[in-house]
């Protein structure tokens, strides 16, 4: 049986207040992130109010995760997002190199 669409499912744009409440993030912080993360780009209405799409909300969740949970810096979060768009957060050689260093360190502890 198909799920009935609610009013929110049909909504194309969300105000900054709605996004703030939905994500539990201060509206001031969302405005700051909008300036710092150029890929975000919410639409603006004729008065200049930001209008966020579901994709924008997904991007804000990612930014929140990187900054507040994984403790990235703004610049680090920018780099991580750019790397993810390219297909991976680190290239394979860098990961292998780091793992080999960890392995040597662990073997030295034995």
C-alpha positions in Angstrom: 0.0 0.0 0.0 1.4 3.4 -1.0 2.1 6.0 1.7 -0.1 9.0 1.5 1.6 12.2 0.9 1.5 14.7 3.7 1.6 18.5 3.3 5.3 18.5 4.1 6.1 15.8 1.5 4.6 18.1 -1.2 6.6 21.1 0.0 9.4 22.3 -2.3 11.0 24.9 -0.1 11.5 25.4 3.6 12.2 28.7 5.5 15.3 29.1 7.6 13.1 28.9 10.7 11.7 25.5 9.6 15.1 24.2 8.8 16.5 25.4 12.1 13.7 23.6 14.0 14.0 20.5 11.9 17.8 20.1 12.4 18.1 21.7 15.8 20.6 24.2 14.5 20.5 27.9 15.3 19.4 30.0 12.3 22.4 32.2 12.7 24.7 29.2 12.3 22.8 28.1 9.2 23.3 31.6 7.7 27.1 31.4 8.5 27.4 28.0 6.9 25.6 29.3 3.8 28.4 31.9 3.5 31.2 29.4 4.2 30.1 26.5 2.1 29.6 27.7 -1.5 28.0 24.4 -2.6 25.0 24.9 -0.4 23.3 27.7 -2.4 19.7 27.9 -1.1 17.3 29.8 -3.3 16.2 33.3 -2.2 12.8 34.8 -2.7 12.1 38.4 -3.8 12.7 39.7 -0.3 16.1 37.9 -0.1 14.8 35.2 2.4 16.6 31.9 2.0 14.4 29.0 0.8 15.9 25.6 1.4 15.2 22.5 -0.7 15.4 18.9 0.7 18.8 18.6 -1.0 20.0 21.7 0.9 18.7 20.2 4.2 20.7 17.0 3.4 23.8 19.1 2.8 23.3 21.0 6.1 23.0 17.6 7.9 26.3 16.6 6.3 28.0 19.9 7.4 26.6 19.5 10.9 28.0 15.9 11.1 31.4 17.0 9.9 31.7 20.0 12.1 29.9 19.1 15.3 30.2 15.3 15.5 33.4 14.4 13.6 35.1 17.7 14.8 36.3 18.9 11.4 37.4 22.5 10.9 35.5 24.6 8.4 38.3 24.2 5.9 38.6 20.4 6.7 34.8 20.0 6.1 35.1 21.9 2.8 37.9 19.5 1.7 36.0 16.4 2.8 32.9 17.5 0.9 35.0 18.2 -2.2 36.7 14.8 -1.9 33.4 13.0 -1.5 32.2 14.7 -4.7 35.2 13.4 -6.5 34.4 9.8 -5.4 36.3 9.2 -2.2 37.5 11.1 0.9 41.1 9.8 0.5 42.9 8.2 -2.4 43.8 4.5 -2.0 47.6 5.2 -1.7 47.2 7.6 1.2 45.0 5.1 3.1 47.5 2.2 2.5 50.4 4.4 3.6 48.6 5.4 6.8 47.7 1.8 7.6 51.3 0.7 7.1 52.5 3.4 9.5 49.9 2.2 12.1 50.9 -1.4 11.6 54.6 -0.6 12.1 53.8 1.3 15.3 51.7 -1.6 16.6 54.4 -4.1 15.8 56.9 -1.9 17.6 54.7 -2.2 20.8 55.0 -6.0 20.8 
